[in-house]
Amino acid sequence: MPLGEIYLPSDPPRMMEITRKAKKPCLTDKVLAAGRTVNSPEQVKERMGVALNGIKPTDAIIVGLYQRFNDQIGQTADFVREILTS
């Protein structure tokens, strides 16, 4: 077992199921598993799409950003616009 936080492939579907069942709006975080399970911008966009399409319309996601090496704020905003308009 790896040390620290563990992100299992079965976690996102379970999280989204619980979030959809909640009567109140929810904040969903760790949709990118702290960056530990994504290796490319394409994977980031795919994971964000799964999260945004798997929660209720009144819910929101929290995404950590690290601006040091590239424009993650701009990239994330572009991904969200693309996902929500498709």
N, CA, C and O atoms as CSV, one atom per row, in Angstrom:
chain,resi,resn,atom,element,x,y,z
A,1,MET,N,N,0.830,-1.177,0.000
A,1,MET,CA,C,0.000,0.000,0.000
A,1,MET,C,C,0.880,1.247,0.000
A,1,MET,O,O,1.850,1.320,0.755
A,2,PRO,N,N,0.548,2.234,-0.843
A,2,PRO,CA,C,1.317,3.475,-0.827
A,2,PRO,C,C,1.031,4.263,0.450
A,2,PRO,O,O,-0.050,4.163,1.031
A,3,LEU,N,N,2.009,5.040,0.866
A,3,LEU,CA,C,1.832,5.891,2.039
A,3,LEU,C,C,1.076,7.150,1.663
A,3,LEU,O,O,1.112,7.579,0.509
A,4,GLY,N,N,0.399,7.739,2.618
A,4,GLY,CA,C,-0.304,8.991,2.362
A,4,GLY,C,C,-1.726,8.754,1.884
A,4,GLY,O,O,-2.342,7.729,2.176
A,5,GLU,N,N,-2.225,9.724,1.145
A,5,GLU,CA,C,-3.594,9.645,0.637
A,5,GLU,C,C,-3.687,8.575,-0.445
A,5,GLU,O,O,-2.797,8.438,-1.285
A,6,ILE,N,N,-4.767,7.830,-0.407
A,6,ILE,CA,C,-4.990,6.777,-1.394
A,6,ILE,C,C,-6.245,7.121,-2.189
A,6,ILE,O,O,-7.287,7.431,-1.612
A,7,TYR,N,N,-6.143,7.067,-3.504
A,7,TYR,CA,C,-7.265,7.366,-4.387
A,7,TYR,C,C,-7.559,6.124,-5.225
A,7,TYR,O,O,-6.782,5.757,-6.107
A,8,LEU,N,N,-8.678,5.490,-4.941
A,8,LEU,CA,C,-9.059,4.268,-5.637
A,8,LEU,C,C,-9.960,4.596,-6.829
A,8,LEU,O,O,-10.730,5.555,-6.770
A,9,PRO,N,N,-9.876,3.817,-7.905
A,9,PRO,CA,C,-10.743,4.053,-9.064
A,9,PRO,C,C,-12.235,3.978,-8.716
A,9,PRO,O,O,-13.067,4.582,-9.392
A,10,SER,N,N,-12.559,3.239,-7.665
A,10,SER,CA,C,-13.965,3.114,-7.269
A,10,SER,C,C,-14.468,4.326,-6.482
A,10,SER,O,O,-15.671,4.439,-6.244
A,11,ASP,N,N,-13.587,5.227,-6.077
A,11,ASP,CA,C,-13.991,6.379,-5.263
A,11,ASP,C,C,-14.890,7.376,-6.011
A,11,ASP,O,O,-15.941,7.739,-5.482
A,12,PRO,N,N,-14.522,7.835,-7.219
A,12,PRO,CA,C,-15.372,8.843,-7.881
A,12,PRO,C,C,-16.823,8.402,-8.102
A,12,PRO,O,O,-17.728,9.178,-7.796
A,13,PRO,N,N,-17.090,7.203,-8.613
A,13,PRO,CA,C,-18.496,6.828,-8.781
A,13,PRO,C,C,-19.263,6.797,-7.455
A,13,PRO,O,O,-20.429,7.188,-7.405
A,14,ARG,N,N,-18.621,6.340,-6.398
A,14,ARG,CA,C,-19.275,6.315,-5.078
A,14,ARG,C,C,-19.550,7.733,-4.592
A,14,ARG,O,O,-20.625,8.014,-4.062
A,15,MET,N,N,-18.587,8.619,-4.770
A,15,MET,CA,C,-18.752,10.006,-4.352
A,15,MET,C,C,-19.901,10.668,-5.100
A,15,MET,O,O,-20.726,11.355,-4.497
A,16,MET,N,N,-19.955,10.462,-6.415
A,16,MET,CA,C,-21.012,11.097,-7.208
A,16,MET,C,C,-22.387,10.542,-6.865
A,16,MET,O,O,-23.371,11.282,-6.871
A,17,GLU,N,N,-22.464,9.273,-6.573
A,17,GLU,CA,C,-23.739,8.676,-6.182
A,17,GLU,C,C,-24.257,9.306,-4.891
A,17,GLU,O,O,-25.433,9.656,-4.797
A,18,ILE,N,N,-23.398,9.447,-3.917
A,18,ILE,CA,C,-23.777,10.050,-2.638
A,18,ILE,C,C,-24.148,11.515,-2.834
A,18,ILE,O,O,-25.126,11.993,-2.259
A,19,THR,N,N,-23.372,12.225,-3.640
A,19,THR,CA,C,-23.641,13.637,-3.905
A,19,THR,C,C,-25.000,13.813,-4.575
A,19,THR,O,O,-25.761,14.706,-4.203
A,20,ARG,N,N,-25.312,12.968,-5.561
A,20,ARG,CA,C,-26.602,13.073,-6.251
A,20,ARG,C,C,-27.775,12.783,-5.324
A,20,ARG,O,O,-28.858,13.336,-5.515
A,21,LYS,N,N,-27.580,11.928,-4.327
A,21,LYS,CA,C,-28.657,11.588,-3.392
A,21,LYS,C,C,-28.917,12.680,-2.356
A,21,LYS,O,O,-30.000,12.735,-1.773
A,22,ALA,N,N,-27.941,13.540,-2.125
A,22,ALA,CA,C,-28.092,14.596,-1.116
A,22,ALA,C,C,-29.153,15.595,-1.580
A,22,ALA,O,O,-29.196,15.965,-2.754
A,23,LYS,N,N,-29.988,16.018,-0.672
A,23,LYS,CA,C,-31.044,16.958,-1.012
A,23,LYS,C,C,-30.517,18.385,-1.175
A,23,LYS,O,O,-31.095,19.174,-1.923
A,24,LYS,N,N,-29.448,18.718,-0.496
A,24,LYS,CA,C,-28.877,20.057,-0.551
A,24,LYS,C,C,-27.708,20.093,-1.541
A,24,LYS,O,O,-27.143,19.053,-1.878
A,25,PRO,N,N,-27.352,21.291,-2.003
A,25,PRO,CA,C,-26.177,21.404,-2.867
A,25,PRO,C,C,-24.917,20.925,-2.139
A,25,PRO,O,O,-24.780,21.095,-0.928
A,26,CYS,N,N,-24.013,20.333,-2.894
A,26,CYS,CA,C,-22.773,19.790,-2.333
A,26,CYS,C,C,-21.565,20.422,-3.010
A,26,CYS,O,O,-21.627,20.839,-4.166
A,27,LEU,N,N,-20.467,20.484,-2.266
A,27,LEU,CA,C,-19.165,20.844,-2.815
A,27,LEU,C,C,-18.371,19.556,-2.948
A,27,LEU,O,O,-18.218,18.812,-1.979
A,28,THR,N,N,-17.874,19.297,-4.123
A,28,THR,CA,C,-17.124,18.081,-4.391
A,28,THR,C,C,-15.661,18.445,-4.601
A,28,THR,O,O,-15.343,19.322,-5.404
A,29,ASP,N,N,-14.775,17.774,-3.882
A,29,ASP,CA,C,-13.354,18.068,-4.057
A,29,ASP,C,C,-12.584,16.800,-4.379
A,29,ASP,O,O,-13.140,15.703,-4.408
A,30,LYS,N,N,-11.312,16.973,-4.616
A,30,LYS,CA,C,-10.400,15.877,-4.970
A,30,LYS,C,C,-10.812,15.192,-6.272
A,30,LYS,O,O,-10.569,13.998,-6.444
A,31,VAL,N,N,-11.437,15.938,-7.196
A,31,VAL,CA,C,-11.853,15.327,-8.456
A,31,VAL,C,C,-10.648,14.953,-9.320
A,31,VAL,O,O,-10.769,14.144,-10.240
A,32,LEU,N,N,-9.497,15.537,-9.027
A,32,LEU,CA,C,-8.268,15.179,-9.738
A,32,LEU,C,C,-7.328,14.368,-8.860
A,32,LEU,O,O,-6.159,14.183,-9.199
A,33,ALA,N,N,-7.836,13.883,-7.731
A,33,ALA,CA,C,-7.062,13.044,-6.807
A,33,ALA,C,C,-5.721,13.692,-6.462
A,33,ALA,O,O,-4.679,13.036,-6.466
A,34,ALA,N,N,-5.768,14.980,-6.168
A,34,ALA,CA,C,-4.564,15.743,-5.800
A,34,ALA,C,C,-3.475,15.648,-6.878
A,34,ALA,O,O,-2.286,15.759,-6.580
A,35,GLY,N,N,-3.889,15.445,-8.112
A,35,GLY,CA,C,-2.934,15.355,-9.209
A,35,GLY,C,C,-2.194,14.036,-9.283
A,35,GLY,O,O,-1.326,13.865,-10.139
A,36,ARG,N,N,-2.516,13.110,-8.413
A,36,ARG,CA,C,-1.766,11.847,-8.352
A,36,ARG,C,C,-2.200,10.822,-9.395
A,36,ARG,O,O,-1.488,9.849,-9.644
A,37,THR,N,N,-3.363,11.034,-10.005
A,37,THR,CA,C,-3.839,10.039,-10.968
A,37,THR,C,C,-3.998,10.618,-12.366
A,37,THR,O,O,-4.582,9.980,-13.242
A,38,VAL,N,N,-3.478,11.829,-12.580
A,38,VAL,CA,C,-3.550,12.436,-13.907
A,38,VAL,C,C,-2.146,12.765,-14.389
A,38,VAL,O,O,-1.302,13.224,-13.618
A,39,ASN,N,N,-1.907,12.526,-15.671
A,39,ASN,CA,C,-0.570,12.742,-16.223
A,39,ASN,C,C,-0.567,13.638,-17.449
A,39,ASN,O,O,0.476,13.827,-18.075
A,40,SER,N,N,-1.723,14.195,-17.803
A,40,SER,CA,C,-1.784,15.033,-18.994
A,40,SER,C,C,-2.998,15.961,-18.903
A,40,SER,O,O,-3.934,15.694,-18.150
A,41,PRO,N,N,-2.978,17.044,-19.669
A,41,PRO,CA,C,-4.156,17.914,-19.703
A,41,PRO,C,C,-5.408,17.175,-20.176
A,41,PRO,O,O,-6.514,17.483,-19.732
A,42,GLU,N,N,-5.244,16.219,-21.060
A,42,GLU,CA,C,-6.394,15.450,-21.549
A,42,GLU,C,C,-7.042,14.666,-20.412
A,42,GLU,O,O,-8.267,14.591,-20.322
A,43,GLN,N,N,-6.216,14.083,-19.545
A,43,GLN,CA,C,-6.753,13.351,-18.396
A,43,GLN,C,C,-7.425,14.297,-17.405
A,43,GLN,O,O,-8.440,13.945,-16.803
A,44,VAL,N,N,-6.873,15.482,-17.234
A,44,VAL,CA,C,-7.498,16.478,-16.357
A,44,VAL,C,C,-8.893,16.810,-16.886
A,44,VAL,O,O,-9.869,16.803,-16.136
A,45,LYS,N,N,-8.976,17.097,-18.171
A,45,LYS,CA,C,-10.273,17.433,-18.772
A,45,LYS,C,C,-11.253,16.272,-18.651
A,45,LYS,O,O,-12.429,16.485,-18.357
A,46,GLU,N,N,-10.788,15.066,-18.869
A,46,GLU,CA,C,-11.662,13.886,-18.777
A,46,GLU,C,C,-12.195,13.724,-17.360
A,46,GLU,O,O,-13.391,13.501,-17.174
A,47,ARG,N,N,-11.329,13.833,-16.364
A,47,ARG,CA,C,-11.755,13.680,-14.959
A,47,ARG,C,C,-12.712,14.789,-14.545
A,47,ARG,O,O,-13.677,14.548,-13.820
A,48,MET,N,N,-12.441,16.001,-15.006
A,48,MET,CA,C,-13.346,17.105,-14.693
A,48,MET,C,C,-14.700,16.886,-15.349
A,48,MET,O,O,-15.735,17.200,-14.763
A,49,GLY,N,N,-14.696,16.349,-16.561
A,49,GLY,CA,C,-15.957,16.051,-17.245
A,49,GLY,C,C,-16.764,15.004,-16.505
A,49,GLY,O,O,-17.979,15.136,-16.357
A,50,VAL,N,N,-16.086,13.964,-16.042
A,50,VAL,CA,C,-16.771,12.925,-15.269
A,50,VAL,C,C,-17.411,13.541,-14.027
A,50,VAL,O,O,-18.565,13.258,-13.705
A,51,ALA,N,N,-16.652,14.381,-13.339
A,51,ALA,CA,C,-17.166,15.001,-12.109
A,51,ALA,C,C,-18.322,15.948,-12.410
A,51,ALA,O,O,-19.372,15.860,-11.774
A,52,LEU,N,N,-18.146,16.846,-13.366
A,52,LEU,CA,C,-19.183,17.831,-13.653
A,52,LEU,C,C,-20.453,17.187,-14.190
A,52,LEU,O,O,-21.553,17.669,-13.919
A,53,ASN,N,N,-20.316,16.117,-14.939
A,53,ASN,CA,C,-21.494,15.432,-15.476
A,53,ASN,C,C,-22.101,14.446,-14.485
A,53,ASN,O,O,-23.197,13.935,-14.714
A,54,GLY,N,N,-21.398,14.173,-13.385
A,54,GLY,CA,C,-21.880,13.193,-12.424
A,54,GLY,C,C,-22.537,13.776,-11.192
A,54,GLY,O,O,-23.075,13.039,-10.366
A,55,ILE,N,N,-22.499,15.111,-11.058
A,55,ILE,CA,C,-23.086,15.748,-9.886
A,55,ILE,C,C,-24.382,16.463,-10.286
A,55,ILE,O,O,-24.705,16.575,-11.468
A,56,LYS,N,N,-25.114,16.943,-9.278
A,56,LYS,CA,C,-26.347,17.673,-9.544
A,56,LYS,C,C,-26.033,19.054,-10.126
A,56,LYS,O,O,-24.939,19.578,-9.916
A,57,PRO,N,N,-26.983,19.645,-10.853
A,57,PRO,CA,C,-26.747,20.989,-11.400
A,57,PRO,C,C,-26.500,22.052,-10.329
A,57,PRO,O,O,-25.887,23.080,-10.620
A,58,THR,N,N,-26.959,21.830,-9.108
A,58,THR,CA,C,-26.772,22.806,-8.032
A,58,THR,C,C,-25.464,22.600,-7.275
A,58,THR,O,O,-25.135,23.397,-6.396
A,59,ASP,N,N,-24.721,21.563,-7.594
A,59,ASP,CA,C,-23.466,21.253,-6.918
A,59,ASP,C,C,-22.304,22.010,-7.568
A,59,ASP,O,O,-22.447,22.589,-8.644
A,60,ALA,N,N,-21.169,21.992,-6.900
A,60,ALA,CA,C,-19.962,22.624,-7.431
A,60,ALA,C,C,-18.762,21.730,-7.145
A,60,ALA,O,O,-18.809,20.871,-6.264
A,61,ILE,N,N,-17.686,21.942,-7.900
A,61,ILE,CA,C,-16.453,21.209,-7.638
A,61,ILE,C,C,-15.384,22.193,-7.167
A,61,ILE,O,O,-15.391,23.367,-7.538
A,62,ILE,N,N,-14.475,21.693,-6.352
A,62,ILE,CA,C,-13.331,22.467,-5.875
A,62,ILE,C,C,-12.089,21.835,-6.519
A,62,ILE,O,O,-11.849,20.635,-6.382
A,63,VAL,N,N,-11.316,22.654,-7.214
A,63,VAL,CA,C,-10.130,22.153,-7.902
A,63,VAL,C,C,-8.920,22.938,-7.425
A,63,VAL,O,O,-8.905,24.168,-7.481
A,64,GLY,N,N,-7.914,22.228,-6.957
A,64,GLY,CA,C,-6.670,22.881,-6.573
A,64,GLY,C,C,-5.869,23.234,-7.816
A,64,GLY,O,O,-5.830,22.468,-8.779
A,65,LEU,N,N,-5.235,24.392,-7.790
A,65,LEU,CA,C,-4.475,24.860,-8.941
A,65,LEU,C,C,-3.067,25.241,-8.511
A,65,LEU,O,O,-2.850,25.732,-7.403
A,66,TYR,N,N,-2.111,25.004,-9.412
A,66,TYR,CA,C,-0.713,25.327,-9.152
A,66,TYR,C,C,-0.173,26.056,-10.371
A,66,TYR,O,O,0.094,25.440,-11.403
A,67,GLN,N,N,-0.016,27.349,-10.254
A,67,GLN,CA,C,0.314,28.217,-11.383
A,67,GLN,C,C,1.799,28.268,-11.748
A,67,GLN,O,O,2.164,28.949,-12.706
A,68,ARG,N,N,2.632,27.591,-11.037
A,68,ARG,CA,C,4.076,27.787,-11.210
A,68,ARG,C,C,4.595,27.418,-12.603
A,68,ARG,O,O,5.443,28.128,-13.144
A,69,PHE,N,N,4.109,26.339,-13.185
A,69,PHE,CA,C,4.682,25.850,-14.441
A,69,PHE,C,C,3.818,26.107,-15.665
A,69,PHE,O,O,4.315,26.064,-16.791
A,70,ASN,N,N,2.539,26.372,-15.464
A,70,ASN,CA,C,1.664,26.707,-16.590
A,70,ASN,C,C,0.421,27.414,-16.056
A,70,ASN,O,O,0.245,27.549,-14.845
A,71,ASP,N,N,-0.425,27.856,-16.957
A,71,ASP,CA,C,-1.630,28.601,-16.600
A,71,ASP,C,C,-2.771,27.639,-16.289
A,71,ASP,O,O,-3.669,27.443,-17.107
A,72,GLN,N,N,-2.730,27.048,-15.112
A,72,GLN,CA,C,-3.779,26.091,-14.745
A,72,GLN,C,C,-5.126,26.778,-14.543
A,72,GLN,O,O,-6.163,26.152,-14.762
A,73,ILE,N,N,-5.142,28.022,-14.140
A,73,ILE,CA,C,-6.412,28.730,-13.982
A,73,ILE,C,C,-7.089,28.874,-15.340
A,73,ILE,O,O,-8.266,28.546,-15.484
A,74,GLY,N,N,-6.364,29.355,-16.322
A,74,GLY,CA,C,-6.921,29.507,-17.666
A,74,GLY,C,C,-7.306,28.173,-18.279
A,74,GLY,O,O,-8.373,28.038,-18.879
A,75,GLN,N,N,-6.437,27.194,-18.124
A,75,GLN,CA,C,-6.714,25.863,-18.681
A,75,GLN,C,C,-7.965,25.259,-18.051
A,75,GLN,O,O,-8.812,24.703,-18.751
A,76,THR,N,N,-8.077,25.370,-16.739
A,76,THR,CA,C,-9.236,24.818,-16.040
A,76,THR,C,C,-10.514,25.534,-16.472
A,76,THR,O,O,-11.537,24.889,-16.702
A,77,ALA,N,N,-10.462,26.855,-16.584
A,77,ALA,CA,C,-11.629,27.617,-17.034
A,77,ALA,C,C,-12.036,27.188,-18.441
A,77,ALA,O,O,-13.224,27.022,-18.716
A,78,ASP,N,N,-11.060,27.006,-19.336
A,78,ASP,CA,C,-11.359,26.543,-20.696
A,78,ASP,C,C,-12.016,25.171,-20.672
A,78,ASP,O,O,-13.007,24.946,-21.367
A,79,PHE,N,N,-11.471,24.248,-19.875
A,79,PHE,CA,C,-12.041,22.902,-19.784
A,79,PHE,C,C,-13.483,22.952,-19.297
A,79,PHE,O,O,-14.356,22.293,-19.862
A,80,VAL,N,N,-13.733,23.731,-18.251
A,80,VAL,CA,C,-15.092,23.806,-17.701
A,80,VAL,C,C,-16.051,24.371,-18.740
A,80,VAL,O,O,-17.150,23.842,-18.910
A,81,ARG,N,N,-15.660,25.435,-19.440
A,81,ARG,CA,C,-16.517,25.992,-20.495
A,81,ARG,C,C,-16.810,24.947,-21.569
A,81,ARG,O,O,-17.957,24.793,-21.989
A,82,GLU,N,N,-15.779,24.230,-22.015
A,82,GLU,CA,C,-15.969,23.212,-23.050
A,82,GLU,C,C,-16.894,22.105,-22.571
A,82,GLU,O,O,-17.787,21.678,-23.303
A,83,ILE,N,N,-16.683,21.642,-21.353
A,83,ILE,CA,C,-17.480,20.530,-20.797
A,83,ILE,C,C,-18.940,20.942,-20.644
A,83,ILE,O,O,-19.844,20.198,-21.026
A,84,LEU,N,N,-19.166,22.121,-20.089
A,84,LEU,CA,C,-20.548,22.539,-19.803
A,84,LEU,C,C,-21.314,22.990,-21.028
A,84,LEU,O,O,-22.543,23.045,-20.991
A,85,THR,N,N,-20.623,23.317,-22.123
A,85,THR,CA,C,-21.334,23.713,-23.336
A,85,THR,C,C,-21.476,22.573,-24.341
A,85,THR,O,O,-22.084,22.746,-25.397
A,86,SER,N,N,-20.921,21.424,-24.019
A,86,SER,CA,C,-21.036,20.302,-24.975
A,86,SER,C,C,-22.218,19.415,-24.643
A,86,SER,O,O,-22.465,18.429,-25.337
